[in-house]
Amino acid sequence: MRSSIITQGIDRATHRSLFYSMGHCREDLNKPLVAVVNSFNELMPGHVHLQALCQAIKLGVAEAGGTPLEFPCIAVCDGIATGHKGMKMPMLSREMIADL
């Protein structure tokens, strides 16, 4: 299991301590860690529904035997970026995200 790279072994005790400090238990760390990316924010209409969707995904991951770990990503909205100097930034951010 790829997750064991950061959760198993004496040399990963500090890694485990960070997870424990966030409320995870040993049982959580013995399961696959599954990243759940969420661009939810309260600024862009196209993203406001993502918090509820993310919670449903995390529940599904847990029900399937994994440990979901949510983290944010950049959220871009052409509507907010229109009409000022920053209006070309959504294109750059899309290219950067697509290249990942």
Order of alpha helices (4+ residues) and beta strands (2+ residues): alpha-alpha-alpha-beta-alpha-beta-alpha
